[in-house]
Amino acid sequence: MMSLRMRLFAILALVTALVWGGSVVWVELQTRNEVQRVLDSRLMESARMVSSLMRPDGVSPIGNDAGPKQPSPYDRQLSCQIWSVEGELIARSQNAPVEKLAPDQDGFSERTIRGENWRVYTVHVADGGYRVMVGDSLAIREHLVGSVVKGLLGPAVLGFLALGALIWWSVGAGLKPIRQMTRMLAIRSAEDLTPVNVASGGPDLQPFVVALNDLISRVRGAKNRQAEFTAAAAHELRTPLAGLRIQAQIAASTADAAIRTRALEQIQTSVDRTARLVTGLLTLAREDETPINADERRWIDLVSLFHQASDEPRLRLPTDAFRVHVHPDRFETVIANLLANARTFARNAIHVSVIELEAKPVLVIEDDGPGVGPHDIARLGGRFYRTADSPPGGSGLGLSIVVSTIQAHGGSVRFSPSHLGGLRVELHGLEIKGCAKS
């Protein structure tokens, strides 16, 4: 797997190579065009200069037999011919071909003579009745342009290699805060859940550090909840188990049938309470650890969720048809726990309604019971928490399960006094269709 440093280096090197290569191509094209323009200008000036030196009464041959002893690619950069209007070659420069360099027309033209390409500029001297043709071998031109481009490529390649080395060093220096943080996390103890600080010189790591600290915070919270849960569960289970032991001892040691029957009934009661407690603990553990995905949710008729309480005369359900997008089984547990809590405290009325608060639907369940004081409302939903007037036999997990399940749905629970006199429970953040105005 490619390292982050190598990946960044490859990306930067590729981008640099594209830009650098594009610049070299642009310089090569510009150089080629400029050299061609300069050489064309030289052809024009040479042809005009030769024509201006010619006398109407006679023509002297233009040429120079002396030349360099050692051949060079630039020995014959220009070739000159003078032709009469009748098509007779009057004079030519040294090494100029005997064939006519260009057709009988003024200006620039190109022609191939014995496999060699020429670019020629022609000047017609009307007074003297002749034409001056000055030509340039295109092969020599290409050699000149190639020499210029080669002179540019050498520094360009060296510059690219030097830039590559600088990019490699710069990427390494830029990733130094990440390496420091990696070493810091590697030596950190698994029990150390304190927030991580941003490495010096690494402000760009701030979003990563914030997300990491958020994860550490959630892990720390989960660990604390697990410790609290374990301690509370052990405490709550100790009471029914101790009762079971005592009642079993009484039943085993007594000869009185009535006492034995009473002890067995207490054992049955303790077993039922323990079973409810264990079921609640398992349900709460599931809600804490298992989030609800979108594909697990279904649109369910709200009234159908209260089918188990159809015989409850105090229950009043919404008259409008509402549908809620939830996990069927887990949300039924929410409704069952809220109804059980309302049934325990309600005197004459349990109202279920859907209202709209801040342009969002809210499911509300409230009763006309004795109500809950401000101190108790702030602690409702806590695990194993029960108010002072709670009837015996409960575990204090019902509302905790409600809070955890709604949070798993992405919502929240709000407890407040009801206008009926009892407790008002609002379930926020649920998807509900057919919401009515409050």
Buried (B, 14 or more C-beta within 10 A) or exposed (E): EEEEBEEBBEEBBEEBEEEBEEEBEEBBEEBBEEBBEEBBEBBBEBBBEBBEEBEEEEBEEBEEEEEEEEEEEEEBBBBBBBBEEEEEEBBBBBEBBEEBBBEEEEEEBEBEBEEEBBBBBBBBBEEBEBBBBBBBBBEBBEEBBEEBBEEBEEEBEEEBEEBBEEBBEBBEEBBEBBEBBEEEEEEEEEEEBEEBEBBEEBEEBEEBBEEBBEEBEEEEEEEEBEEEBEEBBEEBBEEBEEBBEBBBEBBEEEEEEEEBEBBBEBBEBBBEBBEBBBEBBEBBBBBBEEEBEEEEBEEBEBBEBBEEBEEBEBBEBBEEEBBBBBBEEBBBBBBBBBBEBBBBBBEEBBBBBBBEEEEBBBBBBBBBBBBBEEEBBEEBBBBBBBBEEBEEEBBBBBBBBBBBBBBBBEBEBBBBBBEBBBBBBBBBBBBBEEBBEE
